[in-house]
Amino acid sequence: MNIKNKYLFAGLLLLILSPTAMAAPIFTNHYIEDYSNCSVKPLNDNSVAVSFQANIADIREQLVQTDEPISLSRHNALLSLYFYNYDGSTNTNIQLSDIHNLTLNGSSPKKMSNSIQEIHFNVNSSSAPGGHYYSVSFNVSPNILKSIRIGATVGRTLTSSRGKVLVLSSKGISFSPTGHQCASFDPQSGIAPQALKVDPKFHLASAVWQLASLDLDHLLENTAEGRGLDAPMISPQANSFCINYHAMGTQDTRYMISANNRNGLSTSGQQFKLIEKSGSNVINYHVELEETGRSETSISLPKERKFIQLKNNNGGMEQMCWSPKVLAYSTKTTDKGSYSDTLYFTITPQS
């Protein structure tokens, strides 16, 4: 008898609680007219800034067909966010705590849960002029996103005698690959929006490669034998050739490195030229850039234009470094003196 009473009590408890629980959101095609002012862009600290405006349709009929009147709350706004990985799969790791400076018509979200697909706002009429649009903006924390594929939709809370119903627009919003235009997004389709195409913004610091003094006799001898003379650098470890770039959102991952110089090429076109400061004497040279542990990515300049493969699986900064090796060749005008040249490196995406 005691066991039966326990089952009866549990059943009554469920009947009491069920009317107050919110069901899964209902999607409607009538709530949003269109979107405007769309923008998504990575910032220097590897965070991502997002903003858009949802223009609400002139609703003259009930959004959800039911057998009883349902009132549309003017103040309880909803926002649902969707994030996707590089391969188009859903990114389930993003939580509301990863989103900062989130506002809808100037209002901050109500702290109801950490879910990003049911974000509630209490929008005052004074903060929503005319009540005809939602202006949304937020930042994603630094180094959270490895690929920038973001979708969103908005809605409101409906109230009936049976409880509250969440209604979201099936007409969602995403962003063009440039990040400056609105693009359509269906939150029910499971299809990821286009990824933002991000410029890696290569950074190469200027460097002075100072060579140690060369023995003129050894230089002449090695050149006569068809071999260049290794010209060691002073502080070689401090003179690595390094490229720094933003990996987040990078899609064009193959880039070509080439180089030209101030003094021009040798007669054969196979070497650069070091010119003595008087302008009369020349030493030819070429540069080998060797990436540690990856001989296939070594670059011989000036004769090679080498493609490099960027990483795109990291949300932060990446770096690729090569150790420079200089081989010198004497010419008919080579003599004692101080020689110099300037190299200019160019990095271009694969066409």
C-alpha positions as CSV (number, residue, x, y, z in Angstrom):
1,M,0.0,0.0,0.0
2,N,2.8,2.3,0.8
3,I,4.4,1.7,-2.7
4,K,1.1,2.5,-4.4
5,N,0.9,5.8,-2.5
6,K,4.4,6.8,-3.7
7,Y,3.5,6.1,-7.3
8,L,0.3,8.1,-7.0
9,F,2.1,11.1,-5.4
10,A,4.7,11.1,-8.2
11,G,2.0,11.1,-10.8
12,L,0.2,14.0,-9.2
13,L,3.5,15.9,-9.0
14,L,4.1,15.5,-12.7
15,L,0.6,16.8,-13.5
16,I,1.1,19.9,-11.4
17,L,4.5,20.7,-12.9
18,S,3.9,20.1,-16.6
19,P,1.8,23.2,-17.4
20,T,4.6,25.5,-16.2
21,A,7.4,23.9,-18.1
22,M,8.5,25.5,-21.4
23,A,8.3,23.2,-24.4
24,A,10.8,23.1,-27.2
25,P,10.8,26.3,-29.3
26,I,8.2,26.6,-32.1
27,F,9.5,28.0,-35.4
28,T,7.5,30.4,-37.6
29,N,8.1,32.0,-40.9
30,H,6.0,35.1,-40.2
31,Y,7.9,36.9,-37.5
32,I,10.9,38.4,-39.2
33,E,10.7,40.5,-42.4
34,D,14.4,40.6,-43.1
35,Y,17.8,41.4,-41.6
36,S,20.2,44.4,-42.1
37,N,23.4,46.0,-40.7
38,C,25.2,42.6,-40.6
39,S,28.8,42.5,-39.5
40,V,31.2,39.8,-38.2
41,K,34.9,40.5,-37.8
42,P,37.9,39.1,-35.9
43,L,39.6,41.6,-33.6
44,N,43.3,41.9,-32.8
45,D,43.0,40.0,-29.5
46,N,41.5,37.0,-31.4
47,S,38.0,37.7,-30.2
48,V,35.1,38.1,-32.7
49,A,32.7,41.0,-32.9
50,V,29.2,40.2,-34.2
51,S,26.2,42.6,-34.9
52,F,23.0,42.6,-36.9
53,Q,19.5,44.0,-37.0
54,A,16.4,41.8,-37.2
55,N,13.5,43.7,-38.8
56,I,10.2,42.5,-37.3
57,A,7.3,41.9,-39.7
58,D,4.0,43.7,-39.3
59,I,2.2,40.8,-37.6
60,R,-1.6,40.9,-38.1
61,E,-2.4,37.3,-37.4
62,Q,-1.7,34.8,-34.7
63,L,1.8,33.4,-35.0
64,V,0.9,29.9,-33.7
65,Q,-2.4,28.2,-34.6
66,T,-4.1,27.0,-31.5
67,D,-7.7,26.5,-30.3
68,E,-7.3,29.2,-27.6
69,P,-6.1,32.9,-27.6
70,I,-2.3,33.3,-27.2
71,S,-0.8,36.7,-26.3
72,L,2.5,37.9,-27.7
73,S,4.7,39.4,-25.0
74,R,6.2,42.7,-26.2
75,H,8.9,42.6,-23.7
76,N,10.2,39.0,-23.5
77,A,12.6,38.8,-26.5
78,L,14.5,35.6,-27.5
79,L,17.9,35.1,-29.2
80,S,19.2,31.8,-30.5
81,L,22.9,31.5,-31.6
82,Y,24.5,28.7,-33.6
83,F,28.2,28.0,-34.0
84,Y,29.9,25.6,-36.4
85,N,33.3,24.0,-36.8
86,Y,35.6,24.2,-39.8
87,D,34.1,21.0,-41.3
88,G,30.5,22.2,-40.9
89,S,29.7,20.2,-37.8
90,T,27.9,21.9,-34.9
91,N,30.2,23.4,-32.3
92,T,28.6,22.3,-29.0
93,N,31.3,23.7,-26.8
94,I,30.2,27.4,-26.9
95,Q,28.3,28.5,-23.9
96,L,26.8,31.8,-22.9
97,S,29.8,32.4,-20.6
98,D,31.9,32.6,-23.8
99,I,29.8,35.5,-25.1
100,H,30.5,39.0,-23.8
101,N,28.9,42.4,-24.2
102,L,25.7,40.8,-25.5
103,T,22.9,43.2,-25.9
104,L,19.5,43.2,-27.7
105,N,18.2,46.8,-28.2
106,G,20.6,47.8,-25.4
107,S,19.3,45.3,-22.9
108,S,21.5,42.5,-21.4
109,P,20.2,38.9,-21.2
110,K,18.4,37.5,-18.2
111,K,20.5,35.0,-16.4
112,M,18.2,32.0,-16.8
113,S,20.7,29.4,-18.2
114,N,24.1,29.0,-19.9
115,S,22.4,27.9,-23.2
116,I,23.1,30.0,-26.3
117,Q,19.9,28.8,-28.1
118,E,17.4,30.2,-25.6
119,I,18.8,33.6,-24.5
120,H,16.0,35.6,-22.9
121,F,15.8,39.4,-22.8
122,N,13.5,41.8,-21.0
123,V,13.2,44.5,-23.6
124,N,11.6,47.7,-22.3
125,S,9.5,49.7,-24.7
126,S,11.8,52.6,-24.3
127,S,14.7,50.6,-25.6
128,A,12.8,49.3,-28.7
129,P,11.6,52.3,-30.6
130,G,8.4,51.4,-32.3
131,G,9.1,47.8,-31.4
132,H,9.8,47.0,-35.1
133,Y,13.4,45.7,-34.9
134,Y,15.9,43.9,-32.7
135,S,19.4,45.3,-32.7
136,V,21.9,42.6,-31.5
137,S,25.6,42.8,-30.8
138,F,28.1,40.6,-28.9
139,N,31.7,39.5,-28.7
140,V,33.0,35.9,-28.6
141,S,35.9,35.6,-26.2
142,P,39.5,35.4,-27.5
143,N,40.7,32.1,-28.9
144,I,37.3,30.4,-28.5
145,L,36.6,30.0,-32.3
146,K,38.8,28.3,-34.7
147,S,36.4,28.8,-37.6
148,I,34.0,31.7,-37.8
149,R,30.7,30.1,-39.0
150,I,27.9,31.8,-37.1
151,G,24.1,31.7,-37.4
152,A,21.3,33.3,-35.4
153,T,17.6,33.8,-35.1
154,V,15.3,35.8,-32.9
155,G,11.8,35.4,-31.4
156,R,9.6,36.1,-28.4
157,T,7.7,34.4,-25.7
158,L,4.0,33.5,-26.1
159,T,1.7,33.1,-23.1
160,S,-1.4,31.0,-22.9
161,S,-3.5,29.5,-20.2
162,R,-1.3,26.4,-20.6
163,G,2.0,28.2,-20.0
164,K,4.7,29.9,-22.0
165,V,5.7,28.9,-25.5
166,L,9.0,30.0,-27.1
167,V,8.6,31.1,-30.7
168,L,11.6,31.6,-32.9
169,S,11.8,32.8,-36.5
170,S,12.7,30.1,-39.0
171,K,14.1,32.9,-41.1
172,G,17.6,33.1,-39.5
173,I,20.7,35.2,-40.2
174,S,24.3,34.4,-41.1
175,F,27.1,36.3,-42.7
176,S,28.8,36.5,-46.1
177,P,32.4,35.3,-46.4
178,T,33.5,39.0,-46.3
179,G,31.6,39.5,-43.0
180,H,29.9,42.7,-44.2
181,Q,26.7,41.3,-45.7
182,C,23.7,39.4,-44.4
183,A,23.2,35.8,-45.6
184,S,20.2,33.5,-45.1
185,F,20.3,30.8,-42.5
186,D,17.8,28.1,-41.7
187,P,18.2,27.1,-38.0
188,Q,16.2,23.9,-38.5
189,S,18.1,22.6,-41.5
190,G,21.3,21.5,-39.7
191,I,23.3,23.0,-42.6
192,A,26.2,25.2,-41.5
193,P,26.4,28.8,-42.9
194,Q,29.4,29.9,-45.0
195,A,32.6,30.5,-43.1
196,L,34.1,33.9,-42.8
197,K,37.1,34.3,-45.0
198,V,39.9,35.8,-42.9
199,D,43.1,37.4,-44.2
200,P,46.0,35.9,-42.2
201,K,47.6,39.3,-41.8
202,F,51.1,38.2,-42.1
203,H,53.7,40.0,-40.0
204,L,57.4,39.8,-40.8
205,A,59.7,41.9,-38.6
206,S,62.6,43.6,-40.3
207,A,65.9,41.9,-39.6
208,V,69.6,42.6,-40.2
209,W,71.5,39.5,-41.3
210,Q,75.1,40.4,-40.4
211,L,77.7,38.0,-42.0
212,A,81.0,37.1,-40.4
213,S,84.1,38.1,-42.2
214,L,85.0,35.8,-45.2
215,D,88.5,34.6,-46.1
216,L,89.0,36.0,-49.6
217,D,91.3,33.1,-50.7
218,H,88.8,30.5,-49.6
219,L,86.0,32.3,-51.4
220,L,88.0,32.4,-54.7
221,E,89.0,28.7,-54.3
222,N,85.5,27.5,-53.6
223,T,84.0,29.5,-56.5
224,A,86.6,28.1,-58.9
225,E,85.6,24.6,-57.9
226,G,81.9,25.4,-58.5
227,R,81.0,25.5,-54.8
228,G,79.9,28.5,-52.9
229,L,81.4,29.4,-49.6
230,D,79.3,29.1,-46.5
231,A,79.0,32.6,-45.1
232,P,78.2,32.2,-41.4
233,M,75.9,34.7,-39.7
234,I,76.7,36.5,-36.5
235,S,74.0,35.4,-33.9
236,P,72.2,33.0,-36.3
237,Q,69.6,32.0,-33.8
238,A,68.5,35.6,-33.4
239,N,68.2,36.0,-37.2
240,S,65.6,33.3,-38.0
241,F,63.2,34.2,-40.9
242,C,59.7,34.0,-39.2
243,I,56.2,34.6,-40.4
244,N,53.5,35.3,-37.9
245,Y,49.8,35.2,-38.9
246,H,46.3,34.8,-37.5
247,A,45.2,31.2,-38.0
248,M,41.5,31.7,-36.9
249,G,39.2,31.6,-39.9
250,T,42.0,31.1,-42.4
251,Q,40.7,29.3,-45.5
252,D,43.3,30.0,-48.2
253,T,46.1,28.0,-46.6
254,R,48.6,27.8,-49.5
255,Y,50.8,30.8,-50.0
256,M,53.8,31.4,-52.1
257,I,57.0,33.0,-50.8
258,S,59.3,34.7,-53.2
259,A,62.0,37.3,-52.9
260,N,63.7,40.1,-54.8
261,N,66.5,42.4,-53.8
262,R,67.8,45.9,-54.1
263,N,71.0,45.1,-56.1
264,G,69.5,42.8,-58.7
265,L,70.6,39.4,-59.9
266,S,73.8,38.0,-61.2
267,T,74.4,37.6,-64.9
268,S,73.2,34.0,-64.7
269,G,70.1,35.0,-62.8
270,Q,70.9,32.3,-60.2
271,Q,72.2,34.5,-57.4
272,F,71.6,37.8,-55.7
273,K,74.4,40.4,-55.6
274,L,76.2,41.9,-52.7
275,I,77.8,45.2,-53.7
276,E,80.7,46.8,-51.9
277,K,79.9,50.3,-50.7
278,S,82.1,51.9,-53.3
279,G,79.8,50.3,-55.9
280,S,82.6,48.7,-57.9
281,N,83.0,45.2,-56.4
282,V,80.4,42.4,-56.4
283,I,80.0,39.1,-54.5
284,N,77.1,36.8,-55.7
285,Y,75.1,34.8,-53.2
286,H,72.0,32.8,-52.7
287,V,70.0,32.0,-49.6
288,E,68.7,28.7,-48.3
289,L,65.8,29.0,-45.9
290,E,65.6,25.7,-43.9
291,E,62.6,25.0,-41.7
292,T,63.6,22.8,-38.7
293,G,62.7,19.2,-39.3
294,R,60.9,19.8,-42.6
295,S,63.3,19.6,-45.5
296,E,60.3,19.6,-48.0
297,T,59.6,23.2,-47.0
298,S,63.1,24.5,-47.5
299,I,63.4,27.4,-49.9
300,S,66.3,28.3,-52.2
301,L,66.3,31.9,-53.3
302,P,66.2,33.5,-55.7
303,K,65.6,30.6,-58.0
304,E,62.6,29.1,-56.2
305,R,59.1,30.3,-55.5
306,K,57.9,28.0,-52.8
307,F,54.4,27.3,-51.6
308,I,53.9,27.0,-47.9
309,Q,51.0,25.4,-46.1
310,L,49.4,27.4,-43.3
311,K,47.8,25.9,-40.3
312,N,44.0,26.5,-39.9
313,N,43.3,24.4,-36.8
314,N,44.2,27.0,-34.2
315,G,42.2,29.9,-32.9
316,G,45.2,32.1,-32.1
317,M,48.5,33.2,-33.6
318,E,50.7,30.8,-35.5
319,Q,54.3,31.2,-36.5
320,M,56.5,29.6,-39.2
321,C,60.3,30.0,-39.0
322,W,63.2,29.2,-41.2
323,S,67.0,29.3,-40.5
324,P,68.8,31.3,-43.2
325,K,72.0,29.9,-44.8
326,V,74.0,32.1,-47.2
327,L,76.4,30.8,-49.8
328,A,78.8,33.3,-51.4
329,Y,80.4,33.3,-54.8
330,S,83.3,35.5,-56.0
331,T,83.2,37.4,-59.2
332,K,85.8,39.1,-61.4
333,T,85.5,42.2,-59.3
334,T,85.5,40.6,-55.8
335,D,88.0,42.2,-53.5
336,K,88.3,43.2,-49.8
337,G,85.6,45.5,-48.5
338,S,82.2,45.8,-46.8
339,Y,79.3,44.4,-48.9
340,S,75.6,44.7,-48.5
341,D,72.2,44.1,-50.1
342,T,68.5,44.3,-49.1
343,L,66.0,41.4,-49.6
344,Y,62.3,42.0,-50.0
345,F,60.0,39.0,-49.4
346,T,56.5,38.7,-51.0
347,I,53.8,36.3,-49.8
348,T,50.9,35.7,-52.1
349,P,47.9,33.2,-52.0
350,Q,47.7,30.4,-54.4
351,S,45.5,31.4,-57.3
